[in-house]
Amino acid sequence: MFRETISLTHDGALKAVAAGAARAVTTGVPQCLVVVDASGETIASLRMDGARFLSLHTARAKARTAASINAATGGMAFEAALSAGMASQGGVTNLPGGLPIRFDGRLAGGIGVGSGTGEQDFDVARAALAAIGADAI
């Protein structure tokens, strides 16, 4: 038995990170951006000058969570989010700013953005998705 999957290339991941960073520049909020594949492994990451260094860790957790649940982060019930965060040693988070990367509804990975407000993080993530032609979320 087999299942067809799609993969985001490293060129696509780099293009997403660059587009997200460009969007962050226009908002004046330096960000950390992480793109992971569908299994949660990092393909590309960036900590912009002035971004909080610990936000790179949360951006990765947001990207991995979004890829794992195939949904935006920030919508889990408090108890479930707390339990998932503890069970995964911080690998899963309910912080807003993570989005799945899908093409025609098929999961290819996730993007996580951190260092701004949740709304700013989502804005940068959406710009990254648009730049690579991923499904809008």
C-alpha positions in Angstrom: 0.0 0.0 0.0 1.1 3.6 -0.6 -0.1 7.1 -0.3 0.7 10.0 -2.6 2.2 13.0 -0.8 3.5 16.4 -1.8 6.6 18.1 -0.6 7.7 21.7 -0.3 11.1 22.3 -1.9 13.8 24.1 -0.2 13.5 26.8 -2.8 9.8 27.2 -1.9 10.6 27.3 1.8 13.2 30.0 1.2 10.8 32.0 -1.0 8.2 31.8 1.8 10.7 33.0 4.4 11.9 35.8 2.3 8.3 37.0 1.5 7.4 36.8 5.2 10.5 38.8 6.2 9.6 41.4 3.5 6.2 41.7 5.0 7.6 42.0 8.5 9.8 44.9 7.3 6.8 46.8 6.1 5.1 46.4 9.6 8.3 47.5 11.4 8.2 44.3 13.5 11.3 42.0 13.1 10.2 38.4 13.2 11.4 34.8 13.5 10.1 32.6 10.7 10.3 28.8 10.5 9.1 26.5 7.6 8.7 22.8 8.3 7.8 19.8 6.1 4.7 17.7 6.8 6.6 15.6 9.3 7.7 18.7 11.3 11.3 18.9 10.2 12.7 22.3 9.6 13.4 23.2 5.9 14.2 27.0 6.4 14.3 29.4 9.3 15.3 33.0 9.9 15.6 35.3 12.9 15.5 38.9 11.6 17.7 41.5 13.1 16.0 42.7 16.3 13.7 39.8 16.6 13.5 38.1 20.1 15.8 35.2 20.1 13.5 32.9 22.1 10.8 33.6 19.4 12.7 31.3 17.1 11.8 28.4 19.4 8.2 29.4 19.5 8.0 29.9 15.8 9.3 26.4 15.2 6.7 25.0 17.7 4.0 27.0 15.8 5.1 25.6 12.5 5.3 22.0 13.8 1.9 22.3 15.5 0.2 23.7 12.4 1.7 20.9 10.3 0.7 18.3 12.9 -2.9 19.4 13.3 -3.3 20.7 9.7 -4.8 23.9 11.1 -3.9 27.3 12.4 -2.5 27.5 15.9 -4.3 29.4 18.6 -7.6 27.5 18.6 -7.1 24.7 21.1 -8.9 24.6 24.4 -6.7 25.7 27.3 -6.5 22.3 28.9 -5.7 20.5 25.7 -3.1 23.1 24.8 -1.4 22.8 28.2 -1.4 19.0 28.1 -0.1 18.9 24.5 2.7 21.4 25.3 3.8 19.5 28.4 3.6 16.1 26.7 5.7 17.3 23.7 8.2 19.2 25.9 7.2 22.5 24.2 7.1 21.0 20.7 3.4 21.8 20.5 2.0 25.3 21.2 -1.3 27.0 21.1 0.3 30.4 20.5 -1.2 32.2 17.4 1.1 32.5 14.4 1.3 29.0 12.9 -0.4 28.0 9.7 -0.4 24.8 7.7 1.0 25.0 4.2 -1.4 23.4 1.7 -1.6 23.1 -2.0 -5.1 22.3 -3.4 -6.0 21.1 0.1 -3.0 18.7 0.4 -0.7 19.3 3.4 3.0 20.1 2.6 4.1 21.5 5.9 3.7 24.4 8.2 4.9 27.9 8.8 5.4 29.5 12.2 6.1 33.2 12.9 6.9 34.8 16.2 8.1 38.0 17.8 5.1 40.2 17.2 1.5 40.0 18.3 -0.6 37.0 17.2 -2.2 39.2 14.5 1.2 40.4 13.3 2.5 36.8 13.2 -0.5 35.6 11.2 -0.2 38.5 8.8 3.5 37.6 8.1 2.6 33.9 7.7 -0.2 34.7 5.3 2.1 36.8 3.1 4.6 33.9 3.0 1.8 31.5 1.9 0.7 33.9 -0.8 4.2 34.2 -2.2 4.5 30.4 -2.8 0.9 30.0 -4.1 -0.2 27.9 -1.1 -3.9 27.8 -0.1 -5.0 30.9 1.8 -5.9 30.3 5.4 
